[in-house]
């Protein structure tokens, strides 16, 4: 069992911030206290002095666009570069974006994006799958997305000139389908 004792760091909860200690075993936080005596543990505990530092859990960046080809350009960061930089900043997971590619199902769009991300990412990731036009069988396509781990749908109420706008008439079907399948709409 690997253990890590972080001493004297600034710890933040939903209600408080204070200087304290945190004990981590096998990658899970098992104790947080103002003081944890390192003498109570065997020599297999790695002790890290965090005085003057903030102790934060892995951060989730819920809005990234790594190597996204869109409207004639490509975003600046590749999967590899962007995820390395994120990791250096304490980010352990990103939620990136998959375009609703013309002539492809939502599953095909997400699957190709996931495959590309797997080759370069250095941290965990998930996707928002964009929907720009209502699929013939929205119910079936949402089920397929959930089966590959995509739990968020991205809709636009802007960008009509580039074909991203989801018309009001179709929003109800998207929202209903996402509610039925317990999916987040972003």
Backbone bond lengths (Angstrom), bond angles and torsions (degrees), N, CA, C in turn:
res aa  C-N    CA-C-N  psi(-1)  N-CA   C-N-CA  omega(-1)  CA-C   N-CA-C  phi
1 X - - - 1.460 - - 1.528 108.63 -
2 X 1.327 117.39 119.81 1.460 120.34 178.19 1.524 109.56 -89.24
3 X 1.330 115.01 136.73 1.461 120.29 -178.44 1.516 110.41 -130.52
4 X 1.317 115.01 147.30 1.451 122.51 179.41 1.520 107.77 -133.71
5 X 1.332 116.79 127.09 1.458 121.89 176.68 1.524 107.78 -112.64
6 X 1.314 116.09 115.27 1.461 122.08 179.26 1.525 106.83 -98.25
7 X 1.321 116.41 120.42 1.465 122.13 -173.14 1.527 111.87 -107.06
8 X 1.328 115.72 138.96 1.469 124.29 167.45 1.527 115.32 62.36
9 X 1.313 117.59 27.82 1.459 120.50 177.84 1.513 111.67 -90.93
10 X 1.320 116.70 161.91 1.470 120.69 172.88 1.524 107.37 -79.84
11 X 1.329 115.42 119.01 1.464 122.35 -177.07 1.523 108.26 -107.97
12 X 1.314 115.91 136.68 1.461 121.51 -178.04 1.520 109.72 -119.16
13 X 1.332 116.08 131.83 1.462 120.98 172.50 1.528 106.85 -118.80
14 X 1.322 116.50 -173.96 1.463 119.00 178.58 1.527 112.13 -70.80
15 X 1.343 117.90 -13.57 1.460 120.65 -177.62 1.532 114.28 -122.85
16 X 1.328 117.15 -27.46 1.458 120.88 -171.25 1.516 112.24 -133.37
17 X 1.311 114.48 160.37 1.461 120.61 164.83 1.522 105.95 -134.88
18 X 1.321 116.08 136.53 1.459 119.98 -177.66 1.524 109.68 -159.21
19 X 1.321 114.62 160.80 1.459 120.65 176.09 1.523 107.12 -81.74
20 X 1.336 116.15 129.10 1.454 118.29 -177.30 1.511 112.69 -167.19
21 X 1.329 113.84 -168.39 1.461 122.56 -176.62 1.526 109.92 -119.43
22 X 1.324 115.33 152.80 1.460 121.04 179.25 1.528 108.56 -137.35
23 X 1.335 115.44 131.54 1.458 121.12 177.61 1.524 108.99 -107.25
24 X 1.328 115.18 128.55 1.462 122.19 -179.43 1.525 108.06 -120.99
25 X 1.339 116.42 127.39 1.469 121.65 175.82 1.518 109.11 -122.43
26 X 1.308 116.23 129.00 1.465 121.98 179.14 1.525 112.37 49.11
27 X 1.329 115.84 40.87 1.456 120.83 175.86 1.514 115.54 80.72
28 X 1.340 117.89 5.67 1.471 121.04 -179.75 1.524 109.90 -120.49
29 X 1.319 116.14 136.65 1.463 120.89 175.92 1.525 107.56 -70.77
30 X 1.345 117.00 122.30 1.467 120.60 -178.63 1.525 112.86 -112.64
31 X 1.330 117.27 -17.74 1.463 119.27 178.81 1.523 109.59 -156.74
32 X 1.337 114.42 139.38 1.460 121.84 172.90 1.519 106.25 -132.34
33 X 1.317 116.07 128.97 1.458 120.01 -177.24 1.521 108.98 -155.19
34 X 1.338 115.67 162.35 1.463 118.28 176.03 1.523 110.67 -65.66
35 X 1.349 116.72 -28.36 1.465 119.86 178.22 1.528 109.55 -150.42
36 X 1.308 116.19 126.35 1.465 122.45 172.16 1.527 105.91 -121.35
37 X 1.325 116.49 121.16 1.468 121.49 -176.64 1.522 110.26 -77.56
38 X 1.315 116.27 115.67 1.467 120.79 -178.50 1.522 112.12 -66.76
39 X 1.326 118.06 -17.76 1.467 121.64 178.79 1.527 111.68 -70.06
40 X 1.331 117.09 -16.00 1.468 121.21 179.32 1.520 113.00 -78.60
41 X 1.328 117.52 -0.72 1.458 121.13 -175.06 1.514 110.47 -120.90
42 X 1.311 115.01 155.21 1.465 119.85 176.63 1.530 109.56 -70.90
43 X 1.292 115.63 176.32 1.465 120.68 -175.17 1.528 113.77 -70.46
44 X 1.342 118.26 -6.08 1.470 119.72 -178.90 1.528 113.48 -81.04
45 X 1.333 117.14 3.79 1.457 120.86 178.41 1.529 108.96 -91.18
46 X 1.325 115.60 121.85 1.464 120.19 174.85 1.524 107.71 -82.80
47 X 1.322 116.87 127.69 1.458 121.86 -179.48 1.527 108.39 -106.06
48 X 1.333 115.05 128.08 1.464 121.40 178.64 1.518 107.92 -118.32
49 X 1.313 116.78 125.57 1.460 121.89 177.22 1.532 108.22 -83.58
50 X 1.335 116.46 122.27 1.467 121.22 -176.14 1.524 112.20 -118.78
51 X 1.331 117.09 21.34 1.457 120.60 179.62 1.528 109.83 -56.26
52 X 1.316 116.42 127.60 1.457 121.68 -179.05 1.519 114.37 84.06
53 X 1.336 116.80 1.69 1.464 121.07 -179.07 1.524 110.61 -115.18
54 X 1.315 116.37 156.15 1.466 122.30 174.98 1.522 108.66 -93.22
55 X 1.324 115.97 134.97 1.464 121.51 177.20 1.525 106.80 -102.26
56 X 1.312 115.35 111.85 1.460 120.70 -176.29 1.519 109.92 -123.03
57 X 1.330 117.18 147.92 1.467 118.58 172.85 1.523 108.59 -71.27
58 X 1.296 116.97 172.10 1.460 119.95 175.62 1.516 109.60 -57.43
59 X 1.294 116.63 131.82 1.460 122.32 -176.73 1.528 109.32 -90.02
60 X 1.324 115.90 140.64 1.462 121.96 174.76 1.524 107.67 -104.77
61 X 1.309 116.35 120.18 1.463 121.54 174.64 1.524 106.54 -94.75
62 X 1.317 115.65 107.63 1.463 121.12 -171.25 1.525 114.15 -86.48
63 X 1.331 118.02 8.27 1.465 118.78 -178.63 1.523 109.68 -150.73
64 X 1.321 116.30 89.20 1.465 120.00 177.00 1.523 110.00 -125.65
65 X 1.319 114.91 160.25 1.464 122.14 176.84 1.520 107.88 -140.03
66 X 1.324 117.13 77.11 1.461 120.62 178.12 1.522 109.46 -84.38
67 X 1.319 115.40 134.87 1.465 122.82 177.65 1.541 111.70 40.58
68 X 1.316 115.47 50.86 1.464 120.73 -179.59 1.523 109.44 -96.06
69 X 1.314 115.27 119.15 1.461 121.50 176.33 1.524 106.66 -88.32
70 X 1.331 116.26 119.06 1.454 119.57 -176.89 1.518 110.20 -154.99
71 X 1.302 116.21 131.49 1.463 123.67 175.08 1.529 112.73 49.17
72 X 1.324 115.48 46.35 1.455 120.29 173.08 1.517 115.85 82.04
73 X 1.319 117.67 10.89 1.462 120.15 178.79 1.529 109.83 -141.28
74 X 1.314 115.85 169.78 1.467 122.01 177.18 1.520 107.44 -126.59
75 X 1.328 117.13 135.04 1.460 119.81 179.09 1.522 110.60 -61.35
76 X 1.315 116.19 158.63 1.466 122.41 -169.25 1.526 114.78 -65.90
77 X 1.321 118.64 -40.55 1.462 120.75 -172.91 1.517 112.75 -93.79
78 X 1.324 115.47 132.63 1.468 120.31 171.80 1.528 107.74 -75.19
79 X 1.325 116.93 170.40 1.464 120.30 176.55 1.523 109.90 -58.63
80 X 1.320 116.74 -44.88 1.460 121.37 -177.39 1.529 111.62 -66.10
81 X 1.329 116.96 -53.24 1.464 120.53 -177.69 1.524 111.75 -63.37
82 X 1.323 116.26 -47.15 1.460 120.46 -178.12 1.512 112.76 -62.57
83 X 1.329 117.09 -42.31 1.463 119.24 -178.24 1.528 111.81 -73.48
84 X 1.327 118.24 -31.88 1.475 120.14 174.43 1.525 110.23 -64.38
85 X 1.323 116.24 -46.10 1.460 119.96 179.06 1.526 110.99 -62.49
86 X 1.319 116.40 -40.71 1.462 120.26 177.89 1.524 110.41 -60.72
87 X 1.323 117.24 -45.20 1.469 121.44 -179.58 1.526 110.89 -60.59
88 X 1.323 117.47 -41.03 1.466 120.25 178.14 1.522 111.18 -62.23
89 X 1.328 117.23 -27.40 1.454 121.58 178.58 1.519 113.84 -89.93
90 X 1.327 118.06 4.74 1.461 120.82 178.07 1.515 114.49 94.47
91 X 1.323 117.38 4.00 1.466 120.81 179.02 1.527 108.60 -82.68
92 X 1.321 116.21 127.19 1.469 120.50 178.97 1.517 112.40 -107.70
93 X 1.338 116.96 -15.52 1.465 121.67 -178.50 1.526 109.34 -145.69
94 X 1.323 116.33 138.02 1.462 120.55 172.53 1.526 108.79 -122.19
95 X 1.317 114.51 151.98 1.461 120.55 171.74 1.522 105.51 -113.85
96 X 1.309 115.58 105.67 1.453 122.61 -175.95 1.528 109.14 -92.99
97 X 1.293 116.67 -167.89 1.455 122.18 -169.66 1.520 110.53 -130.44
98 X 1.316 116.05 135.78 1.469 121.46 174.05 1.522 108.56 -116.25
99 X 1.321 116.39 123.77 1.463 121.31 175.50 1.523 110.51 -66.63
100 X 1.324 116.04 151.44 1.460 122.15 171.60 1.526 105.62 -85.75
101 X 1.309 115.48 92.57 1.461 120.68 -173.43 1.524 111.32 -69.56
102 X 1.326 115.73 138.39 1.470 120.82 -179.96 1.515 110.39 -60.37
103 X 1.337 115.24 135.41 1.459 121.20 177.48 1.520 114.17 77.19
104 X 1.343 117.49 5.34 1.463 120.42 -179.77 1.521 110.39 -121.08
105 X 1.323 114.93 151.74 1.463 119.55 173.90 1.523 108.46 -73.87
106 X 1.323 115.94 167.37 1.462 120.01 176.05 1.525 110.24 -61.44
107 X 1.323 116.38 -40.40 1.463 120.95 178.57 1.524 110.88 -60.10
108 X 1.308 117.30 -44.81 1.468 120.92 179.49 1.529 110.60 -62.83
109 X 1.329 116.59 -42.13 1.466 120.80 179.74 1.525 111.00 -63.24
110 X 1.331 116.91 -48.61 1.468 120.47 179.39 1.516 111.93 -65.72
111 X 1.313 116.77 -43.07 1.470 120.42 -177.53 1.521 112.01 -60.66
112 X 1.336 117.16 -42.25 1.465 118.78 -179.64 1.528 110.80 -68.29
113 X 1.312 117.12 -35.32 1.470 120.77 178.01 1.532 110.30 -68.20
114 X 1.319 117.12 -44.64 1.467 121.22 179.22 1.524 110.58 -61.01
115 X 1.315 116.82 -43.58 1.466 121.09 179.65 1.532 110.59 -59.85
116 X 1.317 116.86 -44.41 1.468 120.68 179.08 1.529 110.77 -65.51
117 X 1.320 117.09 -39.14 1.462 120.52 -178.77 1.525 111.41 -68.30
118 X 1.305 117.12 -38.85 1.472 120.38 -179.37 1.523 111.95 -57.66
119 X 1.317 116.80 -32.18 1.466 120.79 -177.88 1.520 112.91 -72.24
120 X 1.332 118.43 -22.96 1.453 118.41 -173.57 1.515 117.24 -124.85
121 X 1.312 118.11 -15.83 1.460 120.22 -173.34 1.529 112.06 -74.16
122 X 1.334 114.66 142.84 1.459 121.73 177.85 1.525 111.48 -109.29
123 X 1.323 117.41 -0.29 1.460 122.77 179.13 1.530 108.20 -135.75
124 X 1.327 116.32 174.73 1.460 120.63 178.80 1.526 110.21 -70.41
125 X 1.335 115.61 154.95 1.462 119.05 179.51 1.519 110.84 -151.37
126 X 1.316 113.68 159.65 1.456 123.08 171.54 1.524 106.21 -142.66
127 X 1.324 116.21 -177.36 1.467 120.25 -177.47 1.519 112.69 -133.58
128 X 1.321 114.29 150.32 1.460 123.34 157.59 1.527 103.26 -97.21
129 X 1.309 118.55 125.58 1.466 120.48 175.13 1.516 108.23 -95.30
130 X 1.330 116.58 119.68 1.453 120.60 177.32 1.517 111.52 -71.15
131 X 1.330 115.94 143.41 1.470 121.70 171.82 1.525 106.83 -124.49
132 X 1.330 116.51 118.28 1.463 121.22 -179.13 1.520 112.25 -107.51
133 X 1.312 116.54 -18.23 1.468 121.55 177.28 1.522 106.38 -147.29
134 X 1.300 116.28 148.65 1.460 120.57 -174.98 1.527 110.73 -72.06
135 X 1.334 116.88 121.03 1.467 119.15 175.91 1.527 110.94 -63.63
136 X 1.321 116.53 154.54 1.462 121.66 179.55 1.522 111.03 -56.65
137 X 1.332 116.97 -43.53 1.464 121.66 179.50 1.526 108.73 -124.58
138 X 1.334 115.48 80.75 1.461 121.09 -176.57 1.523 111.39 -58.19
139 X 1.324 116.99 -38.95 1.462 121.42 -178.85 1.534 110.86 -59.26
140 X 1.315 116.49 -50.00 1.468 122.00 -179.54 1.529 110.80 -61.40
141 X 1.327 116.37 -43.44 1.461 119.90 -177.09 1.530 112.15 -68.16
142 X 1.325 117.75 -36.09 1.465 119.99 176.89 1.526 110.83 -66.41
143 X 1.327 116.76 -40.66 1.469 120.72 176.62 1.526 109.98 -59.68
144 X 1.321 117.07 -44.68 1.470 121.03 179.82 1.528 111.46 -61.77
145 X 1.324 116.71 -39.64 1.466 119.66 178.46 1.523 110.99 -63.62
146 X 1.327 116.09 -45.66 1.468 118.98 179.46 1.520 111.33 -60.00
147 X 1.323 116.90 -36.55 1.467 120.42 -179.03 1.524 112.49 -63.88
148 X 1.332 118.30 -24.96 1.468 119.83 177.69 1.535 111.56 -102.07
149 X 1.333 116.96 8.19 1.460 120.75 173.84 1.511 116.46 96.66
150 X 1.322 118.45 4.55 1.469 120.88 178.27 1.523 107.80 -86.83
151 X 1.335 116.42 119.69 1.459 121.33 -174.07 1.528 113.60 -119.20
152 X 1.340 116.78 3.81 1.465 120.00 -177.50 1.524 110.26 -132.15
153 X 1.315 114.97 137.47 1.463 123.08 178.80 1.522 108.08 -113.58
154 X 1.316 116.15 132.05 1.462 122.03 179.01 1.521 108.83 -104.24
155 X 1.327 115.21 124.99 1.460 119.90 174.70 1.523 108.54 -119.33
156 X 1.310 115.52 156.94 1.458 121.14 177.53 1.516 109.10 -119.55
157 X 1.320 115.37 139.03 1.460 121.27 171.68 1.531 108.92 -111.81
158 X 1.335 114.59 19.61 1.468 122.90 178.37 1.527 108.43 -140.28
159 X 1.309 116.07 -174.89 1.470 123.96 175.69 1.532 113.39 62.95
160 X 1.321 115.91 40.87 1.461 120.05 177.85 1.530 111.28 -59.94
161 X 1.323 116.43 -36.54 1.468 120.73 -176.07 1.534 113.31 -64.60
162 X 1.323 118.39 -18.35 1.472 120.44 178.39 1.531 112.14 -112.57
163 X 1.331 116.49 6.69 1.455 120.32 174.18 1.517 116.35 86.47
164 X 1.333 117.77 16.08 1.470 120.05 -179.29 1.530 112.71 -91.53
165 X 1.316 117.14 -23.77 1.460 121.55 -174.49 1.523 111.71 -60.00
166 X 1.323 116.45 127.96 1.464 122.55 174.05 1.527 106.31 -93.29
167 X 1.309 116.21 116.66 1.465 121.20 -177.42 1.528 111.04 -65.14
168 X 1.334 115.56 148.62 1.465 121.79 -177.70 1.522 112.60 -53.21
169 X 1.312 116.25 -39.35 1.463 120.61 -176.25 1.535 112.07 -62.26
170 X 1.311 117.50 -28.81 1.472 120.32 -177.17 1.526 112.96 -95.93
171 X 1.322 116.65 -15.07 1.464 119.48 -179.01 1.525 112.49 -58.74
172 X 1.343 116.48 -40.40 1.464 119.93 -177.92 1.525 110.74 -59.18
173 X 1.322 117.30 -41.69 1.468 120.15 179.87 1.525 111.65 -66.13
174 X 1.317 116.57 -39.39 1.467 120.13 178.47 1.531 109.91 -66.45
175 X 1.333 116.97 -48.26 1.467 120.10 179.33 1.526 111.72 -61.48
176 X 1.314 117.06 -43.03 1.473 120.58 179.44 1.522 111.26 -62.56
177 X 1.322 116.44 -44.92 1.460 120.28 178.78 1.514 112.18 -62.96
178 X 1.321 116.48 -42.11 1.466 120.18 179.64 1.527 111.11 -67.42
179 X 1.323 116.43 -37.84 1.465 119.17 176.70 1.523 109.80 -63.78
180 X 1.311 116.87 -46.17 1.469 122.21 -179.22 1.526 111.70 -58.11
181 X 1.340 116.67 -37.64 1.466 120.79 -175.28 1.529 112.67 -103.48
182 X 1.336 115.40 13.58 1.466 121.43 176.59 1.530 111.39 54.04
183 X 1.318 115.28 52.53 1.461 121.61 179.01 1.524 109.28 -115.36
184 X 1.306 115.64 146.53 1.448 122.77 -179.72 1.526 109.86 -82.99
185 X 1.333 116.71 138.29 1.460 121.73 173.28 1.523 107.16 -107.42
186 X 1.337 115.63 125.82 1.468 119.50 -178.93 1.512 109.71 -119.28
